[in-house]
């Protein structure tokens, strides 16, 4: 319950901070004293021709290393060929709130009108709330991992208590493409293999694929203006992680 409350506080504060920064016509603001940064970014959403993308990845030697195949896109005969191939499956929890939980969500989030305080104070409140949220969310994620492997959910797939119901869900089985490459022909591999699209930036940054090549197999379906609000520490950690991944790719070349 406390986690849900903090999440809603963060949503409200971020919305107010975004509106005020937008009114100042500033793309990026760094509140150095608070260690927080707010920035507007433009993101393009693409629709890919996955078969052509897979062929491109195949031609540069990366397809088996960076893609996977889900079992729900394969025929019964193809699945039979994978009987002895190791697979992976993600398990996760879905929470369905009860009416009692929905009623408790109506507890006031702020004791005063937060839209009347200064921008700096809103950011300070956001950081304080974000710190609490991170702590509570870490506990929640740990408890979810314990629940996912619990005997009760393993047998019933559902656990009901006064605030709602937890349901154990499973994603389709995934097979690493390098494990099944010799079992299927190229046509099947190009049709069924999928890459985590977030990793394309790393692949392009390393120089395996050029932007012009990607533009030939994708089209822009949406352009979104997003507002990113985070601690400077988290922004640095994300940047460091990205460049560490690039160095890992360089080790493969």
C-alpha positions as CSV (number, residue, x, y, z in Angstrom):
1,X,0.0,0.0,0.0
2,X,2.8,2.4,0.9
3,X,4.5,1.6,-2.4
4,X,1.3,2.4,-4.4
5,X,1.0,5.7,-2.5
6,X,4.6,6.7,-3.3
7,X,4.1,5.8,-6.9
8,X,1.1,8.1,-7.2
9,X,2.9,10.9,-5.4
10,X,5.8,10.6,-7.9
11,X,3.3,10.6,-10.8
12,X,1.6,13.8,-9.6
13,X,4.9,15.6,-8.8
14,X,6.5,14.7,-12.1
15,X,3.5,16.0,-14.0
16,X,3.6,19.3,-12.1
17,X,7.4,19.6,-12.6
18,X,7.1,18.8,-16.3
19,X,4.4,21.4,-16.8
20,X,6.4,24.1,-15.1
21,X,9.6,23.3,-16.9
22,X,7.7,23.3,-20.2
23,X,6.3,26.7,-19.4
24,X,9.9,27.9,-19.0
25,X,10.8,26.5,-22.5
26,X,13.8,24.7,-21.1
27,X,14.8,21.4,-22.6
28,X,17.0,20.4,-19.7
29,X,17.3,21.6,-16.1
30,X,19.9,20.4,-13.6
31,X,19.1,21.0,-9.9
32,X,22.7,20.5,-8.8
33,X,21.9,21.1,-5.1
34,X,19.4,18.3,-5.2
35,X,21.2,16.0,-7.5
36,X,18.2,15.8,-9.9
37,X,17.9,16.4,-13.7
38,X,14.8,17.0,-15.8
39,X,15.0,16.7,-19.6
40,X,12.6,16.5,-22.5
41,X,13.6,14.0,-25.2
42,X,12.2,13.1,-28.6
43,X,11.8,9.4,-29.2
44,X,10.9,7.9,-32.6
45,X,8.8,4.7,-32.5
46,X,9.6,2.4,-35.4
47,X,7.9,-0.5,-37.2
48,X,10.5,-3.0,-38.4
49,X,10.5,-5.5,-41.2
50,X,11.8,-8.2,-38.9
51,X,12.7,-10.6,-41.7
52,X,14.9,-8.0,-43.4
53,X,16.4,-7.0,-40.0
54,X,17.3,-10.7,-39.3
55,X,18.9,-11.0,-42.7
56,X,20.9,-7.9,-42.0
57,X,22.0,-9.3,-38.6
58,X,22.8,-12.6,-40.3
59,X,25.0,-10.9,-42.9
60,X,27.2,-9.3,-40.2
61,X,27.4,-12.5,-38.2
62,X,25.3,-11.4,-35.2
63,X,22.0,-13.1,-35.7
64,X,22.7,-16.2,-33.7
65,X,24.2,-14.2,-30.8
66,X,21.5,-11.5,-30.3
67,X,18.2,-13.1,-31.1
68,X,15.8,-15.6,-29.7
69,X,12.8,-17.6,-30.9
70,X,9.5,-18.0,-29.0
71,X,7.8,-21.3,-29.0
72,X,4.4,-19.8,-29.9
73,X,5.5,-18.9,-33.4
74,X,6.6,-22.4,-34.3
75,X,4.6,-25.3,-35.8
76,X,4.1,-28.6,-34.0
77,X,6.7,-30.2,-36.2
78,X,9.2,-27.5,-35.5
79,X,8.6,-27.7,-31.8
80,X,9.2,-31.5,-31.9
81,X,12.7,-30.8,-33.3
82,X,13.4,-28.7,-30.2
83,X,12.5,-31.4,-27.6
84,X,16.1,-31.7,-26.3
85,X,17.0,-28.0,-26.7
86,X,17.3,-25.9,-23.6
87,X,14.8,-23.1,-23.2
88,X,14.1,-20.2,-21.0
89,X,10.8,-18.8,-19.7
90,X,10.1,-15.7,-17.6
91,X,7.7,-16.0,-14.7
92,X,6.0,-12.9,-13.2
93,X,3.2,-11.9,-10.8
94,X,0.1,-9.9,-11.7
95,X,-1.7,-8.1,-8.9
96,X,-5.5,-7.7,-9.1
97,X,-6.6,-5.3,-6.3
98,X,-9.7,-6.0,-4.3
99,X,-12.5,-3.4,-3.6
100,X,-11.0,-2.8,-0.1
101,X,-7.6,-1.9,-1.7
102,X,-9.3,0.5,-4.1
103,X,-11.0,2.3,-1.2
104,X,-7.7,2.7,0.7
105,X,-6.2,4.3,-2.5
106,X,-8.4,7.4,-1.8
107,X,-6.2,8.4,1.2
108,X,-5.0,12.0,0.6
109,X,-1.5,12.1,-0.8
110,X,-0.5,15.6,0.3
111,X,-1.5,17.6,3.4
112,X,-1.3,20.9,1.4
113,X,-1.7,22.1,-2.2
114,X,1.5,21.0,-3.8
115,X,0.9,23.0,-7.0
116,X,1.3,26.2,-4.9
117,X,4.9,25.6,-3.8
118,X,8.0,26.6,-5.8
119,X,9.5,24.4,-8.6
120,X,12.6,23.8,-6.5
121,X,10.5,22.6,-3.6
122,X,8.5,20.3,-5.9
123,X,11.7,18.7,-7.1
124,X,12.9,18.3,-3.5
125,X,9.7,16.6,-2.7
126,X,10.0,14.4,-5.7
127,X,13.5,13.3,-4.7
128,X,12.4,12.5,-1.2
129,X,9.5,10.5,-2.5
130,X,11.6,8.8,-5.1
131,X,14.1,7.7,-2.4
132,X,11.2,6.1,-0.4
133,X,9.8,4.5,-3.6
134,X,13.2,2.9,-4.4
135,X,13.5,1.5,-0.9
136,X,9.9,0.1,-0.9
137,X,10.2,-1.2,-4.5
138,X,13.4,-3.1,-3.7
139,X,11.6,-4.8,-0.9
140,X,8.6,-5.5,-3.1
141,X,10.8,-6.9,-5.9
142,X,12.5,-9.2,-3.4
143,X,9.2,-10.4,-2.1
144,X,7.9,-11.1,-5.6
145,X,10.9,-13.2,-6.4
146,X,10.2,-15.3,-3.2
147,X,6.6,-15.6,-4.2
148,X,7.3,-16.7,-7.7
149,X,9.2,-19.8,-6.5
150,X,6.9,-20.4,-3.5
151,X,5.2,-23.8,-3.3
152,X,1.8,-22.3,-2.9
153,X,1.9,-20.4,-6.1
154,X,3.6,-23.3,-7.9
155,X,0.6,-25.5,-7.2
156,X,-2.4,-23.1,-7.3
157,X,-1.0,-20.3,-9.5
158,X,-3.1,-17.9,-7.4
159,X,-2.9,-16.4,-3.9
160,X,-5.8,-14.3,-2.6
161,X,-5.7,-12.0,0.5
162,X,-7.7,-9.1,1.8
163,X,-6.2,-6.5,-0.6
164,X,-6.4,-8.6,-3.8
165,X,-5.1,-11.5,-5.7
166,X,-1.6,-12.5,-7.0
167,X,-1.6,-14.6,-10.1
168,X,1.5,-16.4,-11.4
169,X,1.9,-15.9,-15.1
170,X,4.5,-17.4,-17.5
171,X,5.8,-16.0,-20.8
172,X,6.2,-18.3,-23.9
173,X,9.3,-20.5,-23.9
174,X,12.3,-18.8,-25.5
175,X,15.1,-20.6,-27.4
176,X,18.4,-19.0,-28.1
177,X,18.9,-18.8,-31.9
178,X,22.4,-20.1,-31.7
179,X,21.1,-23.3,-30.1
180,X,18.6,-24.0,-32.9
181,X,20.4,-22.6,-36.0
182,X,21.3,-26.0,-37.4
183,X,17.7,-27.4,-36.9
184,X,15.9,-24.9,-39.2
185,X,16.4,-23.5,-42.6
186,X,17.3,-19.8,-43.1
187,X,13.7,-18.9,-44.1
188,X,12.3,-20.2,-40.8
189,X,15.1,-18.4,-38.8
190,X,14.6,-15.1,-40.6
191,X,10.8,-15.3,-40.1
192,X,10.7,-16.3,-36.4
193,X,13.9,-14.9,-34.8
194,X,13.5,-11.7,-32.8
195,X,15.9,-9.2,-31.2
196,X,15.5,-7.0,-28.2
197,X,15.2,-3.7,-30.1
198,X,16.9,-1.8,-27.3
199,X,20.2,-3.6,-28.1
200,X,20.1,-2.2,-31.7
201,X,21.6,1.1,-30.4
202,X,24.6,-0.8,-29.0
203,X,25.0,-2.7,-32.3
204,X,24.9,0.5,-34.3
205,X,27.2,2.4,-32.0
206,X,29.8,-0.4,-32.4
207,X,29.6,0.0,-36.1
208,X,28.2,-3.4,-37.1
209,X,25.1,-1.8,-38.7
210,X,24.8,1.7,-40.2
211,X,21.9,4.0,-39.6
212,X,21.1,4.1,-43.3
213,X,20.8,0.3,-43.4
214,X,18.3,0.4,-40.5
215,X,16.3,3.2,-42.1
216,X,15.9,0.9,-45.1
217,X,14.1,-1.7,-43.1
218,X,12.0,0.4,-40.7
219,X,9.5,3.2,-40.8
220,X,8.5,5.8,-38.2
221,X,5.1,5.2,-36.8
222,X,5.1,7.7,-34.0
223,X,7.2,10.6,-32.6
224,X,6.9,11.0,-28.8
225,X,8.0,13.8,-26.6
226,X,8.9,12.3,-23.2
227,X,9.9,13.9,-20.0
228,X,12.7,12.2,-18.1
229,X,13.1,13.1,-14.4
230,X,15.8,11.2,-12.5
231,X,18.7,11.7,-10.1
232,X,22.1,12.7,-11.6
233,X,23.5,9.5,-10.0
234,X,21.0,7.4,-12.0
235,X,21.7,9.2,-15.2
236,X,25.4,8.7,-14.8
237,X,24.9,5.0,-14.0
238,X,22.8,4.5,-17.1
239,X,25.4,6.3,-19.3
240,X,28.2,4.2,-17.8
241,X,26.2,1.0,-18.3
242,X,25.7,1.9,-22.0
243,X,29.3,2.5,-22.6
244,X,30.4,-0.6,-20.7
245,X,28.1,-2.6,-23.1
246,X,29.8,-0.9,-26.1
247,X,33.2,-2.0,-24.7
248,X,31.9,-5.6,-24.4
249,X,30.8,-5.5,-28.0
250,X,34.3,-4.2,-28.9
251,X,35.7,-7.3,-27.2
252,X,33.7,-9.4,-29.6
253,X,35.1,-7.8,-32.7
